[in-house]
Amino acid sequence: MNRPFAVLRPEPGNRIIAAAAEARGRRVVRMPLFQIAPTPWELPDPAAYDALILTSVNAVRHGGAGLSTLRDLPVHAVGASTAEIAERAGFRIAQVGRSGAAELVTQAEAMGVARALHLAGRERTLAQGGIVAEIRTVYASEELPIPAELAARLPGSIALVQSARAGQRLAEVVDMHGLDRSRIALVAMSAACALSAGDGWAVISVAAEPSPEALLDAAIALAD
């Protein structure tokens, strides 16, 4: 109950989930591992595609004004949060994936999608091929330095790992500062996120679905 939650998401998601955790009586260590920024991209012809794949809210937050020309494409989104943000931006949601990007693509193909456009980050899990006809990079995440005094707050905490890259980065930070992995518990957004962090942790739990809400629920269940 008293273990703090280490929130690793970039802003603005970091303060949102941190506030949600604090509202439920939990102590929080705010430790964004990355900073998200938009990247220049060329808008493709929407007529060349029959669907839009979104695996992160950042694609909508940082896609820019050009997103408005793609609103006629049905969206296949990973996670309820991504779907909600896309819907608020005027998109029609065709599918909300609950088990990661690969499963989302499989389901989209079963629904008849043949040529999907994927708006993604510079580092991503999906590759072009199959029904993923094209990928456009619309944002990038840059590593933030984690000072020793902040990293020292990780032992005894439950770290919330929201992406595979976050899992890798967390492991790097812990090892770089000579911290004991066995004193840190992990709650991961998916099995792939958990795998990315490697082994040696006190315990690893996986959220029921890829959403910040499910991630927080899993952390609270572990803490209790």
C-alpha positions as CSV (number, residue, x, y, z in Angstrom):
1,M,0.0,0.0,0.0
2,N,2.8,2.4,0.8
3,R,5.0,1.6,-2.2
4,P,5.2,4.6,-4.5
5,F,4.4,4.3,-8.2
6,A,7.1,5.4,-10.6
7,V,5.3,7.0,-13.6
8,L,7.6,6.8,-16.6
9,R,5.3,8.2,-19.4
10,P,6.3,11.3,-21.3
11,E,4.2,14.5,-20.7
12,P,1.4,15.2,-20.8
13,G,0.5,11.6,-20.0
14,N,2.8,11.5,-17.0
15,R,1.0,14.2,-15.1
16,I,-2.4,12.7,-16.0
17,I,-1.7,9.2,-14.8
18,A,0.2,10.6,-11.8
19,A,-2.8,12.7,-10.8
20,A,-5.1,9.7,-11.2
21,A,-2.8,7.6,-9.0
22,E,-2.7,10.4,-6.3
23,A,-6.4,10.7,-6.4
24,R,-6.6,7.1,-5.4
25,G,-4.3,7.7,-2.4
26,R,-1.0,6.6,-3.9
27,R,2.4,8.2,-3.7
28,V,4.0,9.0,-7.0
29,V,7.5,9.4,-8.4
30,R,7.2,11.4,-11.6
31,M,10.0,10.2,-13.9
32,P,9.3,10.8,-17.6
33,L,11.9,8.8,-19.6
34,F,11.2,10.6,-22.9
35,Q,10.1,13.9,-24.4
36,I,7.8,13.7,-27.3
37,A,8.0,16.2,-30.2
38,P,6.4,16.3,-33.7
39,T,8.4,15.6,-36.8
40,P,7.8,17.0,-40.3
41,W,5.8,14.6,-42.5
42,E,4.2,14.7,-45.9
43,L,0.5,14.0,-46.1
44,P,-0.4,11.1,-48.4
45,D,-3.4,10.8,-50.7
46,P,-6.2,9.5,-48.4
47,A,-7.8,7.8,-51.4
48,A,-4.9,5.3,-51.5
49,Y,-6.0,3.7,-48.2
50,D,-9.0,2.1,-46.7
51,A,-8.1,2.5,-43.0
52,L,-5.9,4.3,-40.5
53,I,-3.9,2.5,-37.8
54,L,-3.0,4.4,-34.6
55,T,-1.1,2.8,-31.9
56,S,-0.4,5.8,-29.7
57,V,-2.2,9.0,-28.6
58,N,0.9,10.8,-29.7
59,A,0.1,10.3,-33.3
60,V,-3.0,12.4,-32.8
61,R,-1.5,14.9,-30.4
62,H,1.5,15.6,-32.7
63,G,0.1,14.8,-36.2
64,G,-0.7,18.5,-36.9
65,A,-3.4,20.1,-39.1
66,G,-2.9,17.6,-41.9
67,L,-4.8,15.0,-39.8
68,S,-8.1,16.6,-40.8
69,T,-7.8,15.4,-44.4
70,L,-7.6,11.8,-43.2
71,R,-10.8,11.8,-41.1
72,D,-12.8,9.8,-43.7
73,L,-10.6,6.8,-43.0
74,P,-11.9,4.5,-40.3
75,V,-9.5,4.2,-37.4
76,H,-8.1,1.0,-35.9
77,A,-6.6,2.0,-32.6
78,V,-4.6,0.3,-29.9
79,G,-6.1,1.0,-26.5
80,A,-9.2,2.9,-25.3
81,S,-7.2,6.1,-24.7
82,T,-5.9,6.3,-28.3
83,A,-9.4,5.6,-29.6
84,E,-10.9,8.3,-27.3
85,I,-8.3,11.0,-28.4
86,A,-8.9,10.1,-32.1
87,E,-12.6,10.3,-31.7
88,R,-12.3,13.7,-30.1
89,A,-10.3,14.8,-33.1
90,G,-13.2,13.9,-35.4
91,F,-12.2,10.3,-36.4
92,R,-14.6,7.4,-36.7
93,I,-13.4,4.4,-34.7
94,A,-13.8,1.0,-36.4
95,Q,-11.9,-1.1,-33.8
96,V,-10.2,-0.8,-30.5
97,G,-7.4,-3.3,-30.0
98,R,-6.9,-4.7,-26.5
99,S,-3.9,-6.9,-27.1
100,G,-1.3,-4.8,-28.9
101,A,-0.5,-3.7,-32.4
102,A,0.1,-7.1,-34.0
103,E,-3.3,-8.4,-32.9
104,L,-4.9,-5.1,-34.0
105,V,-3.6,-5.7,-37.6
106,T,-4.8,-9.3,-37.6
107,Q,-8.3,-8.2,-36.6
108,A,-8.3,-5.3,-39.1
109,E,-7.5,-7.7,-41.9
110,A,-10.3,-10.0,-40.8
111,M,-12.6,-7.0,-41.0
112,G,-11.7,-6.5,-44.6
113,V,-8.9,-3.9,-44.4
114,A,-6.5,-4.2,-47.4
115,R,-4.4,-1.0,-47.5
116,A,-3.9,0.7,-44.1
117,L,-1.9,3.9,-43.4
118,H,-0.1,3.8,-40.1
119,L,0.8,7.1,-38.4
120,A,3.6,6.3,-36.0
121,G,6.5,7.4,-33.9
122,R,10.1,7.1,-35.1
123,E,10.5,4.1,-32.9
124,R,7.7,1.6,-33.4
125,T,6.8,-2.0,-33.4
126,L,4.8,-2.3,-36.6
127,A,6.6,-2.7,-39.9
128,Q,5.3,-2.0,-43.4
129,G,3.9,-5.1,-45.1
130,G,0.7,-7.0,-45.4
131,I,-2.2,-4.7,-44.9
132,V,0.1,-2.0,-43.5
133,A,0.6,-0.3,-46.9
134,E,2.5,2.7,-45.7
135,I,3.9,4.2,-42.5
136,R,4.4,7.9,-41.9
137,T,6.5,9.1,-38.9
138,V,4.7,12.0,-37.3
139,Y,6.5,12.2,-33.9
140,A,9.7,11.2,-32.1
141,S,10.6,10.5,-28.5
142,E,14.0,11.7,-27.2
143,E,15.5,10.2,-24.1
144,L,15.6,12.4,-21.0
145,P,18.5,12.2,-18.6
146,I,17.6,10.7,-15.2
147,P,19.8,12.1,-12.5
148,A,21.1,9.8,-9.7
149,E,19.0,11.5,-7.0
150,L,15.8,10.8,-9.0
151,A,16.8,7.2,-10.0
152,A,17.5,6.5,-6.3
153,R,13.8,6.7,-5.7
154,L,13.1,3.6,-7.8
155,P,14.0,0.9,-5.3
156,G,10.9,0.0,-3.3
157,S,8.6,1.4,-6.0
158,I,6.3,-0.1,-8.6
159,A,7.3,1.1,-12.0
160,L,4.6,1.6,-14.6
161,V,6.0,0.6,-18.0
162,Q,3.8,1.9,-20.9
163,S,5.9,0.8,-23.9
164,A,8.6,-1.6,-25.0
165,R,11.0,1.3,-25.4
166,A,10.2,2.4,-21.8
167,G,11.0,-1.0,-20.5
168,Q,14.4,-1.0,-22.3
169,R,15.1,2.5,-21.1
170,L,14.1,1.7,-17.5
171,A,16.5,-1.2,-17.4
172,E,19.3,1.0,-18.8
173,V,18.7,3.7,-16.1
174,V,18.6,1.1,-13.3
175,D,21.7,-0.6,-14.4
176,M,23.6,2.6,-15.1
177,H,23.0,3.9,-11.6
178,G,23.9,0.5,-10.0
179,L,20.4,-0.1,-8.6
180,D,19.1,-3.5,-7.5
181,R,16.4,-4.7,-9.9
182,S,15.1,-7.1,-7.3
183,R,13.9,-4.2,-5.3
184,I,11.7,-2.8,-8.1
185,A,8.4,-4.2,-9.2
186,L,7.1,-3.7,-12.8
187,V,3.6,-3.3,-14.1
188,A,3.6,-3.4,-17.9
189,M,1.1,-2.3,-20.5
190,S,1.6,-5.6,-22.4
191,A,3.6,-8.8,-22.4
192,A,5.9,-7.2,-25.0
193,C,6.5,-4.3,-22.7
194,A,7.4,-6.6,-19.9
195,L,9.7,-8.7,-22.0
196,S,11.6,-5.6,-23.1
197,A,12.7,-4.8,-19.6
198,G,14.5,-8.1,-19.2
199,D,14.6,-10.1,-16.0
200,G,15.7,-9.8,-12.4
201,W,12.8,-7.6,-11.2
202,A,11.0,-8.2,-7.9
203,V,7.8,-9.1,-9.8
204,I,6.3,-8.4,-13.2
205,S,2.6,-7.9,-13.7
206,V,0.8,-7.2,-17.1
207,A,-2.2,-5.0,-17.4
208,A,-5.5,-6.6,-18.5
209,E,-5.5,-4.4,-21.6
210,P,-3.2,-1.7,-23.2
211,S,-4.6,1.4,-21.5
212,P,-3.3,3.8,-18.8
213,E,-6.4,3.0,-16.7
214,A,-5.7,-0.7,-16.8
215,L,-2.0,-0.1,-16.1
216,L,-2.9,1.9,-13.0
217,D,-5.5,-0.7,-11.9
218,A,-2.8,-3.4,-12.2
219,A,-0.4,-1.4,-10.2
220,I,-2.9,-0.8,-7.4
221,A,-3.8,-4.6,-7.4
222,L,-0.1,-5.4,-7.0
223,A,0.4,-2.8,-4.3
224,D,-2.5,-4.1,-2.3
